[in-house]
Amino acid sequence: MVFAVVILSSLSGFFVLDSYPAPSSVCGYPLLFHSCELVAGSGHTLNVEQRTALQTSLVILKKNYKFHRVLFWGKILGLKEDYFIAQGRGEDELEDKKNLYSFNCMDWFLLPLATDSMIEQVSKAAKGRFIGDPSHVYEHLEIHKQGEGDKAEEEGIVTKVKEENRLAVTVHQIDEEASVVPRGAFVKNPHGLVQMNRTFGGLSQSEAGKLDSFFHFCKPKNLNKKSILEMGELNPAIDFLDVLSDDIPKGSWSLQFECASRACVLRSLLWLGLTFYHVPMTPQHGYIYIGDGTKNLDLPFML
């Protein structure tokens, strides 16, 4: 069976297309053209040359790395060059993820995994826009005083971070805080593996208009905080992720119907540029991020 790839995205840097059964004979990559049109309302998209290159390179990437699926995640804008991001997924859609970047949509390089120590270093040293050079080094100097009074001595600690590591951390954080899937699009099987729901036929028009119908596609953080009564109303096979309506601050998502009310479009106000779409009553959904890779820290003061 052939499946289409439609990654979730948020027109600010990454465009992820999720898979669903498709009549196409080339892994559904032609749907990339259709998906780009549905999320183009934010003013960001890919040109014809980039889409054409992706159609070929993502198929080769899937074969070379032996991924179950390869999704186009999006684009992070740099001052010199832009980073195109692809995401490969294994048997477990939630756990088996690897991210890759490219400058020309043809040659791909594997990003390192974002560790806790890497995230801490990036938060200290990396400031401002991306340069577009993975070997660029950000530096941050911290001054620590040792001793007291006149005997106090100052010691400088320099934190250095490569832009490649910053890119890995940024993609990881956007996935953790802004990746979106409709309720029922993925299921957790008895072995604990998260996989695509082949029977998912899409949300109804009324369901698509509610934030409760959409989940974060990452490890749940708020699920265990629910009461026993609330947990009793959930279906553990599909309700194993955090709901967008529980996000703090409230109002961090914009939900609209576009394309003559044919598509439901969600935009993140926390990661400006991330756009998700879903066509009600069909399995078509996805998100893309096309942006500068910076978080909107002013959001709480804007609401």
RASUL-V499666 format. One line per field, one symbol per residue. ss: DSSP state (H for helix, E for strand, L for the rest). phi: phi as a letter, one per 40 degrees, with the letter a starting at -180 (. if undefined). burial: b if it has 24 or more other C-alpha atoms within 12 Angstrom, else e. A space follows every 50 residues. Layout:
ss: ???
phi: ???
burial: ???
This chain:
ss: LLEEEEEEEELLLEEEEEEEELLLLLLLLLHHHHHHHHLHHHLLLLLHHH HHHHHHHHHHHHHHHLLLEEEEEEEELELLLLEEEEEEELLLLLLLEEEE EELLLLLLEELLLLLHHHHHHHHHHLLLLELLLLLLEEEEEEEEEELLHH HLEEEEEEEEEEHHHHHHHHHHHHHHHHLEEELLLEEELLLLLEEELLLL LLLLLLHHHLHHHEEELLLLLLHHHLLHHHHHLLLLLLLLLLEHHHLLLL LLEEEEEELLLLEEEEEELLLLLEEEEELLLLLLEEEEEEELLLLLLLHH HHL
phi: .bbcbbccaadbibbbbccadbccbbfgcdcdccccccbcccgbabcccc ccccdccccccccccfccabbcciabcbcbbbccbbbcbbccccccbbbb babbgbcbbcccccccccccccccccbgccchbcccbcbbbbbbcbgbgc ccbcbcbbbbbcccccccccccccccbacbbccgcbbbcdcgccbccccc bhcccccccbcccbbccadcbbcccccccccccccccbcbbccccccbcc gcbbbabbffgcbcbbbcccbchcbbbacdgbccaiaabbacgbccccdd ccc
burial: eebbbbbbbbbbbbbbbbbbbeeeebbbbbbbbbbbbbbbbbebbbeeeb bebbbbbbbbbbeeeebbbbbbbbbbbbeeebbbbbbbbbebbbeebbbb bbbebbebbbbbbbeeebbebbbebbbebbbbbbeebbeeeeeeeeeeee eeeeeeeeebbbbbbbbbbbbbbbbebbbbbbbbbbbbeeeeebbbbeeb ebbeeeebbbbbbbbbbbeeeebeeeeeeeeeeeeeebbbbbbbbbbeee ebbbbbbeeeeebbbbbbbbbbbbbbbbbbebbbbbbbbbbbbbbeeeee eee
